[in-house]
């Protein structure tokens, strides 16, 4: 380990201390969140644009074949992002640095947008989606990592929250742009081509962004790390103290080591917490959010609802909910409360909206009356707000807090893959098929309402509160093995208590096992 005490800083102690530079570059890197949100949301109304459907040779109304192509178009992006997000963390972000990963991901996002905007047939569009998906998978791994390592401690949560809020804002931007270019002969190319401008602007700015001090320290470049930290914090003494803390954490991680893949699946403690994390990410998507983001245009068209209000208001509601939840509530009321009551609200709105859509549907004219349409849109708006204030950011926050240090990298990668992969792929294929089938939009909303209904008891029984707890305090909450251990785990969560003893000193989160508990 390099001796940082002899490295002179280019900034004198106490010169600034404001951290304005750190806030600025974190806010800039958070713009990569626009990639995630925009590429997810832009196809929503592109699928309904007359010029797009004419170019692709699609009929005016969706059928099973069109639903298949829509699902494949959405899933090309999701599958590529899933694979890239898992591989990028270990092969690119950790090995070569956060900045090179951001540069590569941004470049691929822009290139993918160019291919999409110039598409002449479905496979060309899907190729562009795959390329952009790889880029977004990389930036979704590198972006939050960069921000969490560069941001000042006191506002780290807020700056990470900006990334997620930018995802929401990009969805709103996509909906707004799609509305204004909807009927233009080249409108869909404008919507998809905007990705090129976004990517190019961020790519240019990234050349002026520093590498993170944590990566520099892990690469035995302590002098550069101190130089960067001093510039970020504006205080040489603070920078030196923080660098020493970073070096201690890196040394501890090296001493602890990283678990093999086999340990994650064969050790009950690791397996259980990873399974819970994967279910959290799976349910985040399968409760309907991506159906609303990627197919709300198709859904509203099937309901006979049109206009800028229904297209835009749900996404504005989502954005407001995310901001309120991540910036104001999560550290006050806790994760568990938001996740539980958010899911209850999501369930009720989907069930009510779906029931009204079925009951108010006129089979002769294949329409619903205006009052029913207003109620359905209102239910979707409330659903989006409830998701934004709870599961939108909460699922990602929760899995980052519950994973033991020894398996954290692989475990978070698996959970991320569950979100981008099976959950997104299944949702993207099922949604257009359900809307175009006899289920219709009403049955589709009821389906997601029923999924939400299943998730409510899972949340109540399997997700203990993590607010205000250190890693050493969180890890024992999930330490159980066998049926008896699981029953105690559930009982402790339902009672609102921990149900577990404090970790034994020096065991890095391990706790004494109770009699009869399986050794892990």
C-alpha positions as CSV (number, residue, x, y, z in Angstrom):
1,X,0.0,0.0,0.0
2,X,1.4,3.3,-1.0
3,X,2.2,5.9,1.6
4,X,-0.2,8.8,0.9
5,X,1.3,11.1,3.5
6,X,4.2,12.1,1.3
7,X,2.1,13.0,-1.7
8,X,1.6,16.8,-2.0
9,X,-1.8,18.1,-2.9
10,X,-2.3,20.7,-5.6
11,X,-5.0,22.4,-3.4
12,X,-4.3,23.8,-0.1
13,X,-6.2,22.6,3.0
14,X,-9.4,24.4,3.6
15,X,-9.4,26.2,0.3
16,X,-13.0,25.3,-0.5
17,X,-14.4,22.3,1.2
18,X,-17.7,22.9,-0.7
19,X,-17.4,19.9,-2.9
20,X,-19.0,21.9,-5.8
21,X,-16.8,20.1,-8.3
22,X,-17.8,16.7,-7.0
23,X,-21.5,17.6,-7.1
24,X,-21.1,19.0,-10.7
25,X,-19.5,15.9,-12.2
26,X,-21.8,13.6,-10.3
27,X,-24.8,15.5,-11.7
28,X,-23.3,15.3,-15.2
29,X,-22.6,11.5,-14.9
30,X,-26.2,11.1,-13.7
31,X,-27.2,12.2,-17.2
32,X,-26.4,8.6,-18.3
33,X,-29.7,7.8,-16.5
34,X,-31.4,9.5,-19.5
35,X,-30.1,6.7,-21.7
36,X,-31.8,4.0,-19.6
37,X,-35.1,5.9,-19.4
38,X,-35.2,7.3,-22.9
39,X,-34.5,4.0,-24.7
40,X,-37.0,2.2,-22.5
41,X,-39.7,4.8,-23.0
42,X,-39.3,6.0,-26.6
43,X,-40.7,2.8,-28.3
44,X,-43.9,3.3,-26.3
45,X,-45.5,5.6,-28.9
46,X,-43.2,4.9,-31.8
47,X,-45.0,1.6,-32.2
48,X,-48.3,3.5,-32.8
49,X,-46.9,6.1,-35.3
50,X,-48.5,5.7,-38.7
51,X,-45.2,6.4,-40.6
52,X,-43.4,3.7,-38.5
53,X,-46.1,1.1,-39.0
54,X,-46.1,1.9,-42.8
55,X,-42.3,1.5,-43.0
56,X,-42.5,-1.8,-41.2
57,X,-45.4,-3.1,-43.2
58,X,-47.6,-3.4,-40.1
59,X,-51.4,-3.2,-40.1
60,X,-53.2,-0.3,-38.4
61,X,-54.3,-2.6,-35.5
62,X,-52.0,-5.0,-33.6
63,X,-52.3,-8.7,-34.3
64,X,-50.3,-11.7,-32.9
65,X,-47.5,-11.2,-35.4
66,X,-47.1,-7.5,-34.7
67,X,-47.2,-8.2,-31.0
68,X,-44.3,-10.7,-31.5
69,X,-42.2,-8.1,-33.3
70,X,-43.0,-5.5,-30.6
71,X,-41.9,-7.9,-27.9
72,X,-38.8,-8.8,-29.8
73,X,-37.9,-5.1,-30.3
74,X,-38.2,-4.3,-26.6
75,X,-36.5,-7.5,-25.6
76,X,-33.5,-7.0,-27.9
77,X,-32.7,-4.0,-25.7
78,X,-33.5,-5.8,-22.4
79,X,-31.5,-8.9,-23.0
80,X,-28.5,-7.0,-24.2
81,X,-28.6,-4.7,-21.2
82,X,-29.0,-7.7,-18.9
83,X,-25.9,-9.5,-20.2
84,X,-23.8,-6.3,-20.4
85,X,-24.8,-5.1,-16.9
86,X,-23.6,-8.4,-15.3
87,X,-20.4,-8.7,-17.3
88,X,-19.5,-5.0,-17.3
89,X,-19.2,-4.8,-13.5
90,X,-16.4,-7.4,-13.2
91,X,-14.8,-7.3,-16.7
92,X,-14.9,-3.6,-17.4
93,X,-15.8,-1.3,-14.5
94,X,-13.7,-3.0,-11.9
95,X,-10.7,-3.9,-14.1
96,X,-10.4,-0.8,-16.3
97,X,-12.1,1.9,-14.4
98,X,-15.5,3.7,-14.2
99,X,-14.6,6.4,-16.7
100,X,-13.6,4.0,-19.6
101,X,-16.7,2.0,-19.0
102,X,-18.9,5.2,-19.2
103,X,-17.1,6.2,-22.4
104,X,-17.7,2.8,-24.0
105,X,-21.3,2.6,-22.9
106,X,-22.1,6.1,-24.1
107,X,-20.5,5.5,-27.5
108,X,-22.5,2.3,-28.0
109,X,-25.7,4.0,-26.9
110,X,-25.2,6.7,-29.6
111,X,-24.3,4.1,-32.3
112,X,-27.3,2.0,-31.4
113,X,-29.5,5.1,-31.7
114,X,-28.1,5.8,-35.2
115,X,-28.9,2.3,-36.4
116,X,-32.4,2.5,-35.0
117,X,-33.1,5.9,-36.6
118,X,-31.9,4.7,-40.0
119,X,-33.8,1.3,-39.8
120,X,-35.4,0.0,-42.9
121,X,-36.9,-3.2,-41.5
122,X,-37.5,-4.9,-38.1
123,X,-34.2,-6.7,-37.9
124,X,-32.2,-3.5,-38.4
125,X,-34.3,-1.8,-35.7
126,X,-33.7,-4.7,-33.3
127,X,-29.9,-4.6,-34.1
128,X,-29.9,-1.0,-33.1
129,X,-31.8,-1.8,-29.9
130,X,-29.3,-4.6,-29.0
131,X,-26.3,-2.2,-29.5
132,X,-28.0,0.5,-27.4
133,X,-28.9,-2.1,-24.8
134,X,-25.3,-3.1,-24.4
135,X,-24.4,0.6,-23.9
136,X,-27.1,1.2,-21.4
137,X,-26.2,-2.0,-19.5
138,X,-22.6,-0.7,-19.2
139,X,-23.6,2.8,-18.1
140,X,-26.3,1.5,-15.7
141,X,-23.5,-0.4,-13.9
142,X,-20.8,2.2,-14.2
143,X,-22.9,5.4,-13.6
144,X,-24.2,4.7,-10.1
145,X,-20.9,3.2,-9.1
146,X,-19.1,6.4,-10.2
147,X,-21.5,8.6,-8.4
148,X,-21.5,6.6,-5.1
149,X,-17.7,6.7,-5.1
150,X,-17.2,10.4,-6.0
151,X,-20.2,12.1,-4.1
152,X,-19.7,13.7,-0.7
153,X,-21.0,11.4,2.1
154,X,-23.6,13.8,3.3
155,X,-25.4,14.0,0.0
156,X,-24.5,10.7,-1.6
157,X,-28.1,9.4,-1.4
158,X,-29.5,12.5,-3.1
159,X,-26.9,12.4,-6.0
160,X,-27.5,8.7,-6.6
161,X,-31.2,9.6,-6.6
162,X,-30.6,12.1,-9.4
163,X,-29.6,9.2,-11.6
164,X,-32.9,7.4,-11.0
165,X,-34.8,10.6,-11.4
166,X,-33.2,11.2,-14.7
167,X,-34.5,7.8,-15.8
168,X,-38.0,9.1,-15.1
169,X,-37.4,12.5,-16.7
170,X,-36.2,10.8,-19.9
171,X,-39.4,8.7,-20.1
172,X,-41.4,12.0,-19.8
173,X,-39.2,13.6,-22.5
174,X,-39.7,10.6,-24.8
175,X,-43.5,10.8,-24.3
176,X,-43.6,14.5,-25.0
177,X,-41.4,14.3,-28.1
178,X,-43.4,11.4,-29.5
179,X,-46.6,13.3,-29.1
180,X,-45.4,16.3,-31.1
181,X,-43.8,14.2,-34.0
182,X,-46.4,11.4,-33.9
183,X,-48.0,12.3,-37.3
184,X,-44.9,13.4,-39.1
185,X,-43.6,11.2,-42.0
186,X,-40.2,11.0,-40.3
187,X,-41.4,11.5,-36.7
188,X,-40.2,8.1,-35.5
189,X,-36.8,8.7,-36.9
190,X,-36.6,12.0,-35.0
191,X,-37.6,10.2,-31.7
192,X,-35.1,7.4,-32.2
193,X,-32.3,9.7,-33.6
194,X,-32.3,11.9,-30.5
195,X,-30.3,9.2,-28.8
196,X,-27.4,10.1,-31.1
197,X,-27.4,13.7,-29.9
198,X,-27.7,12.7,-26.3
199,X,-24.9,10.2,-26.5
200,X,-22.6,12.5,-28.4
201,X,-23.1,15.4,-25.9
202,X,-22.4,13.1,-22.9
203,X,-19.5,11.4,-24.6
204,X,-17.8,14.8,-25.2
205,X,-18.3,15.9,-21.6
206,X,-17.0,12.6,-20.2
207,X,-13.5,13.4,-21.5
208,X,-13.3,16.1,-18.9
209,X,-14.5,13.9,-16.0
210,X,-12.0,12.4,-13.6
211,X,-11.6,8.7,-12.7
212,X,-12.9,7.8,-9.2
213,X,-10.4,7.9,-6.3
214,X,-11.5,4.4,-5.2
215,X,-10.6,2.8,-8.5
216,X,-7.3,4.7,-8.6
217,X,-6.4,3.5,-5.1
218,X,-7.4,-0.1,-5.9
219,X,-5.0,0.2,-8.9
220,X,-2.1,1.2,-6.6
221,X,-2.2,4.8,-8.0
222,X,-2.4,6.5,-4.6
223,X,-0.8,9.7,-5.7
224,X,-3.4,10.2,-8.4
225,X,-6.2,9.2,-6.0
226,X,-5.1,11.9,-3.5
227,X,-4.8,14.5,-6.3
228,X,-8.3,13.7,-7.5
229,X,-9.8,13.6,-4.0
230,X,-8.3,16.9,-3.1
231,X,-9.9,18.5,-6.1
232,X,-13.2,16.8,-5.4
233,X,-13.3,17.8,-1.7
234,X,-11.5,21.1,-1.9
235,X,-9.7,20.3,1.3
236,X,-6.3,18.5,1.4
237,X,-6.7,17.2,5.0
238,X,-10.1,15.8,4.3
239,X,-8.9,14.2,1.1
240,X,-6.0,12.5,2.9
241,X,-8.3,11.2,5.6
242,X,-10.8,9.9,3.1
243,X,-8.1,8.2,1.0
244,X,-6.8,6.4,4.1
245,X,-10.4,5.2,4.8
246,X,-10.7,4.0,1.2
247,X,-7.4,2.1,1.4
248,X,-8.6,0.4,4.6
249,X,-11.8,-0.7,2.9
250,X,-9.9,-2.0,-0.1
251,X,-7.5,-3.9,2.2
252,X,-10.5,-5.4,4.1
253,X,-12.1,-6.5,0.9
254,X,-8.9,-8.2,-0.3
255,X,-8.6,-9.9,3.1
256,X,-12.2,-11.1,3.1
257,X,-11.9,-12.3,-0.5
258,X,-14.7,-12.9,-2.9
259,X,-16.9,-16.0,-2.8
260,X,-16.9,-18.5,-5.6
261,X,-20.1,-18.9,-7.6
262,X,-20.6,-22.3,-6.1
263,X,-20.7,-20.8,-2.6
264,X,-23.7,-18.5,-3.5
265,X,-25.8,-21.5,-4.5
266,X,-24.6,-24.1,-1.9
267,X,-24.3,-22.0,1.2
268,X,-27.9,-21.5,2.7
269,X,-27.2,-18.0,4.1
270,X,-25.8,-16.7,0.8
271,X,-28.4,-18.5,-1.3
272,X,-31.3,-17.2,0.8
273,X,-30.4,-13.5,0.6
274,X,-29.6,-13.7,-3.1
275,X,-32.9,-15.4,-3.8
276,X,-34.7,-12.7,-1.9
277,X,-32.8,-10.0,-3.8
278,X,-33.6,-11.7,-7.2
279,X,-37.3,-11.9,-6.2
280,X,-37.3,-8.2,-5.3
281,X,-35.9,-7.3,-8.8
282,X,-38.2,-9.8,-10.6
283,X,-41.3,-8.4,-8.9
284,X,-40.3,-4.8,-9.5
285,X,-40.8,-5.5,-13.2
286,X,-43.5,-8.1,-13.2
287,X,-45.9,-6.0,-11.3
288,X,-46.5,-4.0,-14.4
289,X,-44.2,-1.0,-14.6
290,X,-42.4,-1.8,-17.9
291,X,-45.8,-2.7,-19.4
292,X,-46.9,0.9,-18.6
293,X,-43.6,2.4,-19.8
294,X,-43.1,0.5,-23.0
295,X,-46.7,-0.3,-24.0
296,X,-48.9,2.4,-22.5
297,X,-49.3,3.8,-26.0
298,X,-50.6,0.5,-27.3
299,X,-52.7,0.1,-24.1
300,X,-54.3,3.5,-24.4
301,X,-54.9,3.0,-28.1
302,X,-56.7,-0.2,-27.4
303,X,-58.8,1.6,-24.8
304,X,-59.7,4.3,-27.3
305,X,-57.9,7.0,-25.2
306,X,-55.7,9.6,-26.9
307,X,-54.2,13.0,-26.3
308,X,-51.2,14.6,-24.6
309,X,-52.7,14.3,-21.1
310,X,-53.0,10.5,-21.0
311,X,-49.7,10.1,-22.7
312,X,-47.7,12.4,-20.4
313,X,-49.4,12.6,-17.0
314,X,-48.6,9.0,-15.9
315,X,-44.9,9.6,-16.5
316,X,-44.9,12.9,-14.7
317,X,-46.6,11.2,-11.8
318,X,-43.9,8.5,-11.9
319,X,-41.1,11.2,-11.8
320,X,-42.7,13.1,-8.9
321,X,-43.2,9.9,-6.9
322,X,-39.6,8.9,-7.4
323,X,-38.3,12.4,-6.3
324,X,-40.6,12.4,-3.2
325,X,-39.6,8.9,-2.2
326,X,-35.9,9.0,-2.8
327,X,-35.2,12.6,-1.6
328,X,-37.8,13.0,1.2
329,X,-39.2,9.8,2.6
330,X,-37.0,6.8,2.4
331,X,-34.6,7.9,5.1
332,X,-37.5,9.1,7.3
333,X,-40.1,6.4,7.1
334,X,-37.9,3.5,6.0
335,X,-37.6,1.1,3.1
336,X,-40.1,-1.6,4.3
337,X,-43.0,0.8,4.9
338,X,-42.6,2.4,1.4
339,X,-42.3,-1.0,-0.3
340,X,-45.3,-2.5,1.4
341,X,-47.7,0.4,1.1
342,X,-46.5,1.2,-2.4
343,X,-47.3,-2.4,-3.5
344,X,-50.7,-2.3,-1.8
345,X,-51.6,0.9,-3.7
346,X,-50.2,-0.5,-7.0
347,X,-52.4,-3.6,-6.5
348,X,-55.6,-1.7,-5.8
349,X,-55.2,0.6,-8.8
350,X,-54.5,-2.2,-11.3
351,X,-57.5,-4.2,-10.0
352,X,-59.8,-1.2,-10.1
353,X,-58.6,0.0,-13.5
354,X,-58.8,-3.4,-15.0
355,X,-62.3,-4.1,-13.7
356,X,-63.6,-0.8,-15.0
357,X,-62.0,-1.4,-18.4
358,X,-63.8,-4.8,-18.7
359,X,-67.2,-3.6,-17.3
360,X,-67.3,-0.4,-19.4
361,X,-66.2,-2.0,-22.6
362,X,-68.8,-1.9,-25.4
363,X,-68.3,-5.0,-27.6
364,X,-70.3,-3.5,-30.5
365,X,-68.2,-0.3,-30.9
366,X,-65.2,-1.8,-29.2
367,X,-64.8,1.4,-27.1
368,X,-65.3,2.6,-23.5
369,X,-67.2,5.7,-22.4
370,X,-65.3,8.9,-21.5
371,X,-66.0,8.7,-17.8
372,X,-64.6,5.1,-17.6
373,X,-61.5,6.3,-19.6
374,X,-60.8,9.1,-17.1
375,X,-61.1,6.7,-14.2
376,X,-58.7,4.2,-15.8
377,X,-56.1,6.8,-16.6
378,X,-56.5,8.1,-13.0
379,X,-55.8,4.6,-11.7
380,X,-52.7,4.3,-13.9
381,X,-51.5,7.7,-12.8
382,X,-51.8,6.7,-9.1
383,X,-50.1,3.4,-9.9
384,X,-47.2,5.2,-11.5
385,X,-46.9,7.5,-8.5
386,X,-47.0,4.6,-6.0
387,X,-44.4,2.7,-8.0
388,X,-42.1,5.8,-8.2
389,X,-42.3,6.6,-4.5
390,X,-41.5,3.0,-3.5
391,X,-40.4,0.2,-5.8
392,X,-39.0,2.4,-8.5
393,X,-35.8,3.3,-6.6
394,X,-36.5,1.2,-3.5
395,X,-35.8,-2.2,-5.2
396,X,-32.3,-1.1,-6.3
397,X,-31.5,0.5,-2.9
398,X,-32.7,-2.5,-1.0
399,X,-30.6,-5.1,-2.8
400,X,-27.5,-2.9,-2.5
401,X,-27.9,-2.8,1.3
402,X,-28.7,-6.5,2.1
403,X,-25.8,-8.3,0.3
404,X,-22.9,-9.6,2.4
405,X,-19.5,-8.1,1.4
406,X,-18.1,-11.5,0.4
407,X,-20.7,-12.1,-2.3
408,X,-21.8,-8.5,-3.0
409,X,-20.4,-8.2,-6.5
410,X,-21.7,-11.5,-7.9
411,X,-25.0,-11.2,-5.9
412,X,-25.9,-7.7,-7.1
413,X,-24.9,-8.9,-10.6
414,X,-27.4,-11.8,-10.4
415,X,-30.2,-9.6,-9.1
416,X,-29.5,-7.0,-11.9
417,X,-29.6,-9.8,-14.5
418,X,-32.9,-11.0,-13.1
419,X,-34.3,-7.5,-13.6
420,X,-33.0,-6.9,-17.1
421,X,-33.3,-10.5,-18.2
422,X,-36.2,-12.8,-17.2
423,X,-38.4,-10.1,-15.7
424,X,-38.1,-7.6,-18.6
425,X,-38.1,-10.3,-21.3
426,X,-41.2,-12.0,-19.8
427,X,-43.0,-8.7,-19.3
428,X,-42.2,-7.4,-22.8
429,X,-43.4,-10.6,-24.5
430,X,-46.5,-11.1,-22.4
431,X,-47.9,-7.5,-22.4
432,X,-48.5,-7.0,-26.2
433,X,-49.8,-10.5,-26.5
434,X,-52.3,-10.0,-23.6
435,X,-53.5,-6.6,-25.0
436,X,-54.1,-8.0,-28.5
437,X,-55.8,-11.1,-27.2
438,X,-59.2,-11.7,-25.8
439,X,-57.9,-10.4,-22.4
440,X,-57.6,-7.0,-23.9
441,X,-56.4,-4.0,-21.9
442,X,-58.7,-4.7,-19.0
443,X,-57.5,-8.2,-18.5
444,X,-53.9,-7.0,-18.8
445,X,-54.4,-4.6,-15.9
446,X,-56.1,-7.3,-13.8
447,X,-53.2,-9.7,-14.5
448,X,-50.7,-7.2,-13.1
449,X,-53.0,-6.4,-10.2
450,X,-53.0,-10.1,-9.3
451,X,-49.2,-10.2,-9.5
452,X,-49.1,-7.2,-7.1
453,X,-51.5,-9.1,-4.8
454,X,-49.0,-12.0,-4.6
455,X,-46.1,-9.6,-3.8
456,X,-47.8,-8.0,-0.8
457,X,-47.3,-11.0,1.5
458,X,-43.8,-11.5,0.2
459,X,-43.0,-7.9,1.1
460,X,-44.5,-8.2,4.6
461,X,-42.8,-11.5,5.4
462,X,-39.4,-11.4,3.7
463,X,-38.2,-7.8,3.6
464,X,-37.0,-6.6,7.1
465,X,-36.3,-2.9,7.6
466,X,-32.7,-1.8,6.8
467,X,-33.1,2.0,7.5
468,X,-30.3,3.4,9.6
469,X,-28.4,0.1,9.9
470,X,-24.8,-0.6,9.1
471,X,-23.8,-3.6,6.9
472,X,-22.9,-5.5,10.1
473,X,-26.4,-4.9,11.4
474,X,-28.2,-5.7,8.2
475,X,-26.4,-9.0,7.3
476,X,-27.7,-10.9,10.4
477,X,-31.3,-10.1,9.5
478,X,-31.2,-12.6,6.7
479,X,-29.2,-15.3,8.4
480,X,-31.4,-18.3,8.5
481,X,-31.4,-21.9,7.2
482,X,-34.0,-24.6,6.9
483,X,-37.8,-24.4,7.5
484,X,-37.4,-23.6,11.2
485,X,-35.0,-20.7,10.5
486,X,-37.4,-19.3,7.8
487,X,-40.3,-19.4,10.2
488,X,-38.4,-17.4,12.8
489,X,-37.4,-15.0,10.0
490,X,-41.0,-14.5,8.9
491,X,-42.3,-14.2,12.5
492,X,-39.6,-11.5,13.3
493,X,-40.6,-9.5,10.2
494,X,-44.3,-9.7,10.9
495,X,-43.8,-8.6,14.5
496,X,-41.6,-5.7,13.3
497,X,-38.7,-6.9,15.4
498,X,-35.3,-8.2,14.2
499,X,-35.6,-11.7,15.6
500,X,-31.8,-12.2,15.5
501,X,-28.9,-11.6,17.8
502,X,-26.1,-9.1,17.1
503,X,-23.0,-10.3,15.2
504,X,-20.3,-11.7,17.3
505,X,-17.2,-9.5,17.5
506,X,-14.7,-10.0,14.7
507,X,-16.9,-12.3,12.6
508,X,-17.9,-9.7,10.0
509,X,-21.6,-10.1,10.4
510,X,-21.7,-13.8,11.4
511,X,-24.0,-14.7,14.3
512,X,-24.1,-17.6,16.6
513,X,-26.4,-20.3,15.3
514,X,-29.3,-21.6,17.3
515,X,-29.7,-25.2,18.3
516,X,-30.6,-27.4,15.4
517,X,-29.9,-24.8,12.7
518,X,-28.1,-26.0,9.7
519,X,-24.4,-25.1,9.6
520,X,-23.6,-22.6,6.9
